[in-house]
């Protein structure tokens, strides 16, 4: 009956209307249409002496309703505005373009967290030139190239135009002008462009523009990668090593924070059964192990035939809500609100039926423990999964079975060798308190899983748990076996209706309201969302790139971020190397991030990729699983040695 209740709730969850973020439309514009902009190029001062610096200012005025993007652009879609020099007089040098502060422009159609820096009406771009002392008097031409994306509601227009300015060099220094006060004030408000072309320090009209260090032509799409492990001993290249790592990793999963509460319940079960027959203890333990193996076989099937990686089930909101509901229901069971609802329709509790009930309960706990283990990636698991998930189904099923055997091994040993239970304390009243404490531990697991949900879903799922609590209380406390069949039916039907209606209100209506009133919170701009465009731009700009593959449902990811990536020395190292920091968030479906992770030869997280500047950009270094501060710093040391060779 309880499965029927759960099925009804989940059906409502699956039917919950989702908001599909529509992509920004880019309707076709005729090539001969007039651009919605006026551009005026000024020189300050108008007359300069040789050796004097001069500012070129491109004044941009947009038609009403149009906007262009700032530089930097921000996390949302679009292209940054770029002003670059294409030719200069001999020995004249140019600094990178400077931009005025842009306005934060929300993209409501793309979601509450999608925003960009943009200019809506007008702006000016400033570029400083330095002239040599021996520059001849007269006029000299400066050629510029402006690239921008003009957008308004539902329409975007890429734009590129050549601009020109004339430097007037006077022979008498006293005739040279000065920069107006207002222009100097505006310059003081500007910042250097974040996205720019790589230019030589000096060039002329007769000299082609090249980068300081010749780089190979960068591709238009991400090519085949050749990743290099920082810790090669943890990588897997054979079936034997993968199986050994899987056995050890499966055993370690028993000690992961996600799994400990349920595993503790199994140990509690061994304590309760230690005074019973050895045969019953053995079958209870083997039932728990069978639940573990069953889930790993399901995961192997999903990996073989549906392309799922480790922990990707937690990307599905329906699965995540189901796990929250199950763990919360189990905590209520430990608090004595109701008995764990294992399907059993016999009205008389014979000894045989009670034993069957206990075996099913053990199996159920084994499956729950394994599902809760999937967001965890302990030591050795990443390397084993990276190799396994690229193999045919036979190898995948074999390695996943080894994972299951490793996790189930302690319970199989205790089941087959009852003497190992002697170290457990004797049953007593303390078991009641231990049950209650494990109930609180399961509630802590519920709180953690709630943090994985999108913010607009959190209140609704908490409310759903509230209705579950009411429903299970009515089911477990308001009727007994001594009541009439009619009364038990009415009471339990009432409980089901409360949970179903509460699930509809909580998982449909409340999130819809929450989305409409949700406030956009400021996010740190240190880490930007990963896109393939940003990676390709960084390759062209000859920059370090660090890509952090993470997810809110991955506690080890959060651990390494706090202990390694947020370390002061690591942050300063990133800043020193001008590294572009990209976050490949796999909390929900993220095809570009998943594609890059697979190209790196991995399917599990935590995973940290380092793309070094220069000709080895497409041979990134990587760290997986629980890496440390010194491992991150070692990457830059290794890269420095490689560049010196």
N, C-alpha and C positions, 0 to 999 in steps of 0.2 A: 504493500500500500504506500509506503514511504517513497518508493521509486516512482510511483505514479505521480505523487505530489511534486517530486523533483522534476519529472518530465514536463509537467504542466508549467512550472515556473520557467524552465529553460525554453520551452516553446514561446512563451511570452517574450523572453529576452531576445530570442532570435528574430522575432517579429518587430522588435523595437526599431522605429525609423531612425536611420543614421543620417548624419549630415555629410554629404559628399562635397568635398572642397573643389569647386570648379576651377579649372586652370584658367589663367589669365588669357583672355581671348587676344588673338593677334590677327585681326581681319586684314585681308589684302588691301593695300592702297595702291592706286595707280602710280607708276613711276614718275609721271609728269605732273603729279599733284603738287601744289605749292606747300612747302614745309611751313608749319605753324610757328615760325620763329623769325626774329630779326637779330642779326649779329653785327656788332660794331667793334672794331679793334682800335685801341688807343695806345699811344706810347707816352710814358712819363719818365723823365721830362721830354718835351717835344724836341728840344735841341740839347745835345750832350757833347761833352768833350771826351777825347780818347782816354781810356782808363776809367771812365765813370760807369757806374752800374745803371741799368735802365730796366723799367718794368713794362712788360707787354700785358695789356688788360683786354680780355675778350668779354664784352658786355653782351649778355644774352637776354632777350625779351621774348617771352612766350605768349602766344595767344591765349585768350581766356579758356579755362578748362583743361589745358594741357600741363604736363609736368615732365621734368627730366630727373634722372637719378643723381644722387650725390656720389662723392668718392671719398670714403667708402660708401657702398650702396646700402649695407644693412643685410639682415638675414633673409628678407623676402625675395621674390622673383624680380628680374629686371637686369639691366646692364649698367655699370658705372659710367659716368661721363668722363671722357679722357681728352686732354689737350696735350699734343706732343709736337715737338719741333721736327720738321723734315729737312730744313737747310738753314744755315747761318753763314754770315761773313767769316772769312778766314780768321782763326784764332779766337773768335767769340764763343763763349761757353754759356750753357743754359742750365739752370737748376730745374728740379721737378716742379710741375705745376702746383699751385696752391689754390684751395677752395674755401669759400665762405661756409659757415655752419649751415647745414641743410635742416629742413623741417621733418619731423617724424611723421611719416605718412602711413596710416593704417590701411591694410588690405582686408576689409571685412569679409569679402567673398571667399578668401583663402583661409580663414580661420583667425581666432583671436590672437595668435602669436605671430602672424605674418605681418611684417611692417618693413618699411624701407626709409632711407633718408632721401628726400626729394626737394626740388625747387619748383614752386607752383607758378610764380609770376615772372620773376626775373632773378638773375644772379650774375656774378662776374667771376672770371677765372684769371688768376694772376700768375705771371711767369717772369722770373728775374733773369736778366742777361748780364754777363760781365764782359766788358770790352778791354782789349789790350791797349797798352800805352802807345803803340805804334800804329794804331788803326788810322788809315788815311781819312782825311776830311771829305765830306760829300755825303751822298745817300747810299745806303746799303739795304738790301732786301732780306727780310726774315720770312720764311715760309712755315706755316703751321698746319696741323691737321686736327680737326675737332670730330670726335665720334660720340654719339649720344643716342638715346632711345626716347623718342617722344611718345607719351602715353596719355590717354584719357580713358573714360569708362568704356571697357570692352574693345579698345582699339589701341594698337601700338605701332609705331613707325620707326624703323632703324634709320639713322641719319649719319652721313659722313660728308664733310665739306673741307675744302682747302681755304685757309685764311692767309692773309699777307699783311705785313707791317713794314714800315720804312724807318730805318734809323738815320737820323740826320746828325752827322758829326761835324761840329764847327771847329775851325782852326784856332779861334781865340777862346781859351777856357773861360774868360769872363763873360762870354756870350752864352754859355751853357745855362740851362734852366735848372729848377729844383722840383722835387716831387711835391705836389700839393698836399696840404695838411690832411684833407679828407681821405685822399688815397692812402697816405701813410697809416691813418687810423684803420682803414679797411684791411690793409695788409696785416696789421697786428691781430686781426680777428681770424685770419686764415689758418689752415692746416695743410700739411703736405699730402698729396694724393696717395692713397693706399694701393690703387691699381694703376700701373703705368707701364709704358714700354721701357725696355732696358736700353739706355743710350750711352754712347761713348762720352768721355768728359769733354772732348772738344772735337769739332768737325767743321767742314765748310761745305759750300754748295757743290764742290767738285769731289767731295769725299763721301762715299756711300756710308749710310748709317749701319754700324755693327755694334754688337755688345762688347763689353770690356774683355770677356773671355768667349771665344768662339764656341757656340753650342750647336749640337745637331738640331736639325729642323724638328720642331715639336709636332707630334701628330694631332689630328683633329679629334680623335677619340682615344680612350685609354688603351694602350697596346697590351700585349702579353707581358705579364710581370715576371721577374726573376727574383723572388724574395730570398733574403739571407737571414737565417736565424741567429740571434745573439747568443742563445744557449742551445747549441746543436745537440747536446746530450739528451735533451728532453724531447727531441723530434723522433718520429716513428717512421720506419721504412720497411718493416717486414711484419708478417703475420704473427710470428712468435713474440716479438717485442710488443706489438699492439695488444695481444692477448694478455701478456704479463702486466702491462700498464693498466689494462682494463680491470683485471682482477684486483690489483692494488687500489685503483681509483674507486672501484665499487665498494671496497671495504671502507675507504676513507669517507665515502658519502654518508655513512652512518653517523658521523660526528659533525656534519654540517648543521648550522643553526636551524635551517628549514626543517630538518628531519628529526632532530633530537626529541621534540615533544612526543611524536608518534612512536619512535623507537623506545622511549622511556615507558610508554604504555605497554609495549610488548614485554619489556623487562618486568614491569609490574605483573603482567599475566603469568610470567614464569614463577614469580614469587607466590602468586595465588595458587598455582598448580603444583608447586614443589612437593606438596604433601599428598598429591594424588598419584594414580598409577603411572608408571613410566611410559606405558603405551599411549595414554591420553596426552601426556606432556609432549611426547614425540610428535604425535599427529597435529597438535596445536602449533608447535614450532614449524613443522613442515608446511602447514596451511599458510602461515605468515610468509614463509619463503616462497611458496607457490604464487602468492599474490605479487611478490616482488618480481619474480621471473615473468609472470604474465604481462605485467606492464612493460618490461623491457622488450618483450617480443612484440608488443603493440608498437612501441617506439621504433623498433627495427623495421617493422612493416611500413610505418610512416616515412622513415628515412629512405627506404629502398624504393618505394613506389609513389610517394607523394613529395619527395624532395625536402622533408623537414630536417632541420638541424637540431642540435642539442638545445633544449629549452624553448624552442620556437612556439610550442603550444601556448605559452604564456603571452604570446602576441595577440591571441584571440580573446576578446573581452568576454565572450560567452564562457570559455573554458576557465578564465580567471575568476569570474563571478561564481561559477560552479564550485571551484576549489574553496573560495571564501565561504560559501554556504555550507559545504561539507565540513570544513574545519570548525566553523562556528557551531554547527549542529553537534559535532563530537564533543566540543567543550561543554555544551548544555547537558549532554549525556553524562559527562564526568561530574557535573554539579548536581546530578540526580533529578533533573527536570523530566527526563523520559528515558526509556530504555532504547539502546541502539537498535534502529528498526531493520533487522535482517529479515528478509522475506521468509515467513514461516506461518502457515495458516492452520496448524493444528491447535485445537483448543485445549487438549490435554498435554501437559508437559511431561512426557515420559523421559526416562533417562537417555534413551537413544536420540529423541528429538532434541533434548538439551545439548547433547554432544554435537549434533549436527549444527545447531545454532552457534555453539562456540567455535567450530571449525570455520563456518562462514564469516563470523565476526573477525577471526584472525586473518582470513584471506582478505577481507575488506580493509583491515588496518594495513596489511602489507601493500596493497595497491595504493592506498592513500599516502603512505610513507614514500613510495617510489615517485609518485607524481610530484610530491613536495620537494623531492631531491632534484628534479630536472632543472630548476633555475640555478642550481649550484654547480660550479665547475671547480672541483678540487684539484690538487696537484696531480699531474700526469694525465688527467682526463683530456685536456686540450689537444695534446700531441696525438693521443690515441684516436680521438674523434676526427682530427684533421686528416689522418691517413684512412680511417675506416670509411668515412662518408664519401670517399672517391672510389670505393671498391664495388664489385658486383654484389648482388643481394646475399649470396652465400656467405661471403666474408663479413658483411654487415650483421647478419643474424648471429654469426659466430661470436663476434666481438661484443655485441650487445648482450648475448647470453653470458659471456665472461663477466661483463659488468654486473649482471644480475646475480651470478654466482658469488662474486666478490662481496656484494652488499648482503646477500642472504647467508653467507658462510657462518657468521657467529651464531645465528639462530639454528642452523642445521646442526652445528657442533653441539650446542646445548640440548637440542632435541634428541640426537642420537647417543649422546653420552651424558645421561642425567647426573652423573657424579660431579659434573662441572657446575651444577646448581647449588652445591653445598656452600659456596661462598656467599650466596644470597641470604639475607636475614629471614627469620621466620615470619610467617604472616601474623598480623595483629592489627590493632586499631590504627597504627601509623599508616596502614595502607589507605584508609579513608582520607587522611590528610594529604597523602602523596597524590591520590587521584585528584583532589581539589587543586593542588599546586600545578599538576599537569593541565588541568582545565585552564588555569590562568596562563600557562605557557602557550596553549593553543590559541587563546585570545590574543596573546602577543603576536603569534603568527598571522592571525587575521588582520591585526593592525598593520603589520608589514605589507601584506598583500594589498591592503587598501591604498598604500602609498604608491603602488605600481599603476593603479588606475588613473586615467585622465582626471584632472581636477573637477570637471563638471559632472563626473560620475560618482565621486566619493560620497557626497551627501545621500544620493539615491541608494547606494549599496548599503550604507549604514542603516538607512531606514528599512531596507529589505531585511537586514539581520534582525531589526526590531520586530518586524512582523513574523519572522521565523520563530523568534523567541516566544511570542504570544501563542502562535499556532502549536508549537511543540509543548508548551506548558499545558494548553487545553487538552492536547492529545494524551499527554502522560499523566496529568494530575486530576483531571475532571471526570475520569471514568476508570472503572476497575472491571475485572473479570466477573465480579459478583453482580454487576449491573445487567439489565436486560439487553438483549441484542439490539432492540430498537433504540435505547438510550445511547449505547456505544456508537451505533451508526450515526445518530444525529450529532453527538458531540464531536466525533472525528470528522464528519463531513463539514461541520462548522470550522474546525481547525484548518482543513484543506482550503475552504473558501477564503478564510482570513489570509492564509499564506499566498494563495493565487492572486487575489485582489490586491494584497499588499505588494506583491511582486510587480504587478502591472503599474500601480501608482509609483512605486519606488524606481523602477528601471525604465519607465517610459515617460511619465509626466514630469517627475522631478528633474531628470537630466535635461529635458527640453527647456524647462524654466531656467535651470541653472546656466545653460548655454547663453541664454538671452541676457542675463544680468551679470555674467562673469566679467570681472575686471582684468585688464591686461597688466601683468606684472612686469617690472623691469628685469631683464636678464643680463647677466654678465656678458660683455662683448669679447671676452678673451677667447672663448671657444665658439666657433661659428658652425652652423649646421652643414654637414657634408653634402656637396653636390659635385658631380663630375666636372662641371664647368669650372668650379673653383680650383680643383686639382689640376686641370689642364692650364688654367691661367697661371698658377704657381709654377708649373713646369716651364712655361714661357718666360716668366719673370725671374727664373733662376733662384727660387726660394726653397728653404727647408719647409717640409710639410709633415705634421704629425697628425695621424688619424686615430682617434680613440673609438673603438667599437664597443658600445656599451648598451645597457638597457636597464630600465627601472626595476624589472623583475629579476635582475642578476645581482644578488648581494655582494658577490666577490668583485664585480665591476665597481660598485660604489666604494668598496673597501680600498681597492688599488687607486681609485681616483683621489680619495681622501688622504691616503698615506704616501702615495708616490707622485701623482700628477699635481697635487696642490702643495707639495713641498716647496719651501722658499728657494732652495738651491735649484730645483728643477725648473721652477717658474723663471728664475733669473737666467738659466741656461737657454730656455726657449726664447726669452727676450733678447739675449745676447746674439743669438743666431737668426733673429728676425723670423722665427718659425711661424708659419700659418697653422693655427690649431683648429682642426676640424673634428666635430663630434658626429660619428656615424651612429645615430640612435636607432636601435632595433627594438625599442619597447613595443612599437606597433609595426605593421608592414612597412618596409623601406627598401624597395627593389634596388635602387642604386647602391645603397650601403651593403646590402646582401650580395650583390653582384661583385663588388670590390672585395668583400671578405672571401668569397669563393675563388676569385682570381688570385688572392694571396695564398690559396691552398688551405683554407681553414673554414670550419663551419660552426665553431664554438667561440664563446667569449668568456672572460676578458681577452682582448686582442689589441695590441698597440702597434701601428705601422709607422715607419719613419722613411720619408722620401728625401734623400739627400740632393742638394742642388748640383747641377752640372750633368755630365754625360751619363752618370750612374743613377739618374733620377728614377728610372723605371726598373731599378734593381733594389727595391726597398728592404730595409732591415725590419725585423718584427720581434715583439715579445708577446708571449701568451700566458694565460693563467695568472698566478699570483706573483707578479714581478715587483721589484723593489726599486728604491731611489737609485742605488748604485748601478742597477741594470739599465735604467734610463740614461744615466750619465755616461755609461760605458758605450752606448750607441754613438754618441757624438765623438768620443775618443777614438772609436774604431773608424768612423767616417773620416776623421781628421788624418789618421794614419793612411787610409786608402787614398785620400786626395794628394798626400805628399809623395806617394810613390809614382 
